């Protein structure tokens, strides 16, 4: 009896496909699991002035 053997190229393609599938799965897993450090510039952290500037509001009204 003769055994039907897959050609070596087909076997190589199947192994490559399995490897890429695992690579993609582990990459997606790593993206969800690892935490990234958030760096906020000091310009955004400084306190915002909460007072209304009436001159700017009046100049906007005058533009219309």
Secondary structure, 3 states (H helix, E strand, C coil): CCCCCCCHHHHHHHHHHHHHHHHHHHHHHHHHHCCCCCCCCHHHHCCCCCCCCHHHHHHHHHHC
